[in-house]
Amino acid sequence: MKFIQRLFDSPFWSLMRKEINQILRNKQLIILLVVPPTVQLLLYGFILNPDVHNLRLGVIDYANVSASRELVSAMTSNRIFTLESVPSSEKALSRQVEEGKLDVGVIIPPDFPRQLAQKSAEIQVFIDAVNANTAGIAGNYMNQIIQQYNLQLTQGKVNPPVSPEVVFLYNPGLTSSWFFVPGVMGLVLTLIGTLVSAITVVREKDTGTLEQLLMTPAANWQILLSKIVPLAFLLMGDVLLATTLATVIFHVPFRGNFLLFFALSSMYVFVGISLGIMLATVSSSQQQVVLTSFFINLPMVQTSGAIAPIEAMPPLFQALSLLNPLRHYIAIVRGILLKGVGLDVLWMNVLALVAFAVVLLTISISKFRSQLS
């Protein structure tokens, strides 16, 4: 009881109440903590999708027989390709692809029936590869469609020597939002955490109240902790908001331990706050904080695996991503939410996150103290 009484009578509690009152009066800060995370989660969750649909297809069918028409029908039956044009010549087809009116062009030769009878038919397919990702996916889809068409022609007479039975674990419906939304949760927490904490500290310098705090009987650690604790609670509210949106709107499963997820998220919150305080110590205004944050947050997001898989990166950047705390937090979020795993699987990511939290918090406290002195 005496310890609690002394805590409430200490300068730390007075500073805490001041910070909380400032936060409650700052409507822009409340909006920043609620609106951007909600908009970004909904935007990325609904828009980001690695699948490709409704690619514009142009076909020149010189054969014009039932077999060639069935092949064209197979290409357009699953909404991946949409038949947009039937040009009269190869030159017209090439021009439409060049002008961006078509994504894929197919030319079926006039001797297509004879080639089918000889079991060696060829068609020409060319794809607009300005967007390399879309072109690669379109090429894979086209190969799969033609392979399925070949199986229909053979009517099951040829049995393949190897018949795989594929089972999709953790995401049997291959829902793309289940991959993107947990990554965006870490992305949002990083952006909001660094900016809010940095702007809060810089505002003290802009208004001149930082010098007034130095004249109080509070110690340096009490001044810094009084700023960290309220922000940490607010950012944990963002964690709950993001988790609610993920599970309710995008139906992302929550298969793991909620207390473990909450504890590790709070640890990452301190990482974000530490980065924000470091930004504030090297910035003299709120505008400079925002501009400087781009040089830190964007590389963190790009190498974290939040949007693009880490396996798709060059080996050098895969190695450098191990120095990115956001990568480890996203691995933790996906492991707990989608796989339901615990510390026995995620312990390496947890240790890395603890190390980042301790190191960054120590550096930010040291820089903040040197600035106070």
N, C-alpha and C positions, 0 to 999 in steps of 0.2 A: 504494500500500500504506500509506503514511504517513497519507493522508487517511482511509482506512478504519479504521486503528488509532486515529486521533484521534476518529473518529465513535463507535467503540465505547467509548472512554474518556471521552467527553463526558457531562455531566449529562443531555443529551437522551436518550441510549440508556438510562440508568438510569430516567428517567421513562417511557420507552416500555415497558420491561420491567414496571414497576409497573402501568401501565395494562392491559397484556395479562394480567398475573396477576390483577388485579381483575376483568377481564371474564370470565376462565375460571372464577373462583370464584363469579361472580354467575350462578347458574342461572336466575334470573328474567329476566335480560337475554337469555340464550341462547334461552329459550323465547319471549320477545317478538320476537326476530329470526326465528324459524322458524315458530312456530305461526300467529300472525295473518296473515302474508303468504300462507301456504298456504290457510288457511280462507277468506280474502277472495277470493283468486283463484278457488278452486273455487266459492264461493258466488255471486259475481257472474257467473262464466262460465257456470254452469248455469242460474241463475235469470233473469238479465236477458235479455229477449227482446222485441223490438218487435212480434213477430207475435202475433196473437190467435186463439185456437182455442176451440171448444166454447162459443160464445155461446148463451145460452138463448133459443130462438125460440118465439113463440106465433103461431098462424095461425088466422084465421077465413076459411074458404073458402065463401063464399055460393054460388059457381057450382057447385062440386063436379063438375067435368067432367074429362076426361082432360088437357086443356090446362092447367088450373089445378093438377092433381095433379102434372103433369110440372114445373111451375114450382116447386112446393114441394120436389119431389125434387131439383131442381137446387140449391136453397138448402142442402140438408142433405147433399149427396153428398160434400163435400170436408172435413168435420169442422170447418168454420169455424162453422157454425150447427148446433145440436142441437135438434130439435123436442121441446120440453118440455111444451107445452100446446096443446090445441085448444078454446079457450073457446066457449061458446054465444052470447055477446053481446059487443058492443064494450065495454060497461061492465065486464064481467068481465075482458076483456083489459087494459083500462086499469088496473084495480085490481091485477092481477098485476104490471104494470110498476111501479106506484106502490109496491107492497110489496117490490120488489126480487127477485121470483121470476122475472122475465123481463128480458132485455136488449133484445130487439127484438120488435116486434109487426108483423104483416102482415095486412092486410085485403084480400081479393080480392072485388070486387063481383059481384052476381048476374048482371049482363049482360056478364061478362067474355068469353064466346064471341062475342057480337055485336060487342063492341069490337075483338076480334082480327080479325074478318072485315072491319071497317072500317079496319084498319091503325092504330088509335089507341086502344090499351088502356091503362088506368090502374089502378094498385094503390096502396094507402096503406101506407106504411112509417113507423113512428115508433120512435125509438131512445132509450133511457135515456142522457142525456148528462151525468149527474152526473160520470162519468169522461170528460172531454172527449177525451182521447187515444184511449181505447177506442171511444168513439162515432164519432170521425172515421174510424178504421180500419174499423169495422163498416159505416159508410156507403159507403166506397170498395169494400169487398168486395161489398156488396149491388148497387151499380151495375155492377160487373164481371160478376156472376152474371147480372143481367138482360140486359146487353149480349150475353153469350154465348148466352143463351136466345133473344134476338132473331135472332142469326145462324143458330141451328138452325131457327127458323121460316122464315126466308127461303131456307134450304137453299143458300146460296151464290149466289143469283140476283143479289144486289146486290153489286157489287165496289166497295170504297172507293177514292176517288181517290188516297189516300196510304196506302201499306202499309209501316210501319216495320219494320226488322230490328234488334232490340236485342241488343247483346252486352255482357255484364257482365264488366268487367275486374277483375283482382286477386282477386276473390272470386266466381267463377262460380256457386258453389252458394248464394250469399246466406246464408252461415252467420253468424248474429248474433254468436257468440262471437269471431269474427275481428275484429269491431269493438270489442267491449267489453273483451276480455282485454288487448290492448296498453294501453288506457286505464287499466285497473285496475292494471297494472304500475307506471305512473307514480304513480297514486294511492297505492298501498301504499308505494312508495319515499318519497313525500313524508311520509306519516303516520309511518312508522317512523323515518325519518331525523331529522325534527324532534324527535320525542318522545325517542328514545334519546339523542341528543346533548345535549338540554336537561336531561334527568334526570341524565345523567352529570355535567354541570357543577354542577347544583344540589346533587347529593349531596355534592360536595366542600364546599359551603358549609354543608350541614346537619351534616356530621360534623366540621367545623372543620379539615379537612386542607388547605383552600385557604391558610390562613395559614401552615401548616407548609411548603407548597411555596414560599412567598415567602421563607422563611429559607434555602432551598437556594441553591447558587451558580448555578443555572440562570437563564437570561434569560427574560423574559416570553414571547417568541416560542417558546422551547423548551418552556415549560409548555403553551402552547396547542397547538402542533404535536404534542406527545406525546399529546394527547387526540384530535386530529382524525384522525391517520393510522390508529390501530387501528380507529376507528369506520368510516373509509372502507373499509378492507379487509373488515370485517364486512358492511357494506351492499352491497359488490360481491358478496358471497356471496348476499345476497338477490336481486340482479339475476340471478345464475346460476340460483338456485332458481326464480324467477318465469319465466325463459325456458324452463327445462326443463319446468315444468308446462304452459306455454302450448303448446309444441311436441309434447309427449308425450301429454297428456290431451286437449287441445282441438284438436290437429293444426293449430295456427296455423303457416303456412309461415315459413321464415327465408330470404328470397330475397336479402338484402343481405350486406354485409361484416361479419363478426363482430368484427373488431378495431375498425372504426369504431364499431359499436354499443357495444362495451365502453368505448371511450375517451369517447364522448359521455355514456354512462351514468355513468361515474366523475365527469365534470364536473358532472352534475346531482346526484350524491351530495354534492359539496361545497356546492351550493346548499342542499340540505336540512340539512346540518350547520350551515351559516352561519345559517339561520333558527332552528335549535335553540339555537345559542349566543346569538343575540339574545334569544330567549325567556328563556334562563337568566339573562341580565344584568338583566332587568326583573322577574324572579320571585324570591320569597324561599323558596319551598317547592316540592316536587314536585307537590302538589295544585294549586298556583297555575299551574304550568307546563301541566298537563293542561287546566285550564279556559281559560287564555289561548290555547292552541293552537287551540281551536275557532274563535276569532275570525279566525285566519289560514288554517287548513287548509280549513275548509268553504267560504269564498268561492273559494279557489284551485281546489278540486275542482269546484264548481258552474260556474265560468267557464272550465274547461280543455278542455271537449269530451270528457272521459273517459267520461261516461255519456250526456249529451244533446249532439246536434250543435250546434256553434257557430252554424251558419246559422239555427237555430231560435230564437236569442236576439234580443232587441230590439237595434237598431243601436248604442245607447249601450253596452250590455254587450259587444257584439262588439268595439267599439273598446277598451274597458277590458281585455278579455281579452288584448290584445297586451302588457300589463304583467304578465302572469302567466307565470312561467317554466315552470310545469307544462304550459301549453298548447303551448309550443314543444317541450318534451321529448316529449310524446305525439305531436306531428306527426312528430318524428324517429323514434320507435319504430315508428309505423305505416308511415312511408315506407321504413324499412330492412327491416322484417319482411315487409310485405305487397307492397310495390312493388319492393323491391330497388334503390332509388335511392341515390345517393351525395351527396357534398358539392356537386356541380354543381347539384343540385335543392334540397338542404336548407340551403344556405349561409346564408340569411337567419335560419332558426331556430337554426343553430349560432352565428352571431354574437350573436344575442339571448341565447342561453344563456351564452355566454362573458361577455357584459356583465353579466348577472345574477350569475354566479359571482364575478366580480371585485369588483363593487360590494358585494354582500352579504357576501362574505368580508372585505373591507376594513372595512366597518362593524362586523361582529361582532368582528374582531380589535381594532379601536379601542375598542369598548365593553368588551371583556374586559380590555384593558390598563388602561383607566381604573378598572375595578373592582379590579384587582390593586393599583394604586397608591393 
